[in-house]
Amino acid sequence: MDVPLWLALLVVGWLGIKLARPPWWLVTVLVIGGYFVAGSFLAPVLGTVLK
């Protein structure tokens, strides 16, 4: 079964929010911060560190 990545991330994110119940401001900061870091010059550095 092939599941699109966006659908898998949506389901995992929804389960994480429902089960862990983090504050909404933290979720927002992580999503927006991750979006901006992925497009910056730090992306290749973080990519090698996280591998």
N, C-alpha and C positions, 0 to 999 in steps of 0.2 A: 504494500500500500504506500503510495507516494503522497506525503502531506506537504503542502507548501510551507516554506520557512516562516512566513508572516503569520500563518494560522497556528503553527506550533508555538511561536513566541507569544502570540495573543493568549493562547490557552494557558501556557506556563505562567505568564504574567498575571492573568486573572486568578489562577489558583494561588499564586504567591500572595496576592493582595487579600484574597479571602481567608487564607489560612494564617498568614503572619500578621496581618492587620497593621502595616506600617502607616505612619501619618502621610496624608496626601501630599503635603509639601515636600516630603522626602522623595516620594515617587516622582513628582514633577521635576525636582532638581536633578535627579539621576537621569531621567529621560532626556531633558533638554541639555544637560551637561554632556551626556554621551553623544548626542546628536552633533553638538558643536565641536567636541574633541575629535570625532571621527572625520570631520572635514578639515581639521587643522594640520599644522606641521607635526604635531605630536602623535598622529595616528601611526606612522611607521614605528616610532619608538615604543609606543604602548603595544603594538602588535607583536614585536619581538619579545617584549617582557612577558606578555600574557601567554605566549606559546609554551 
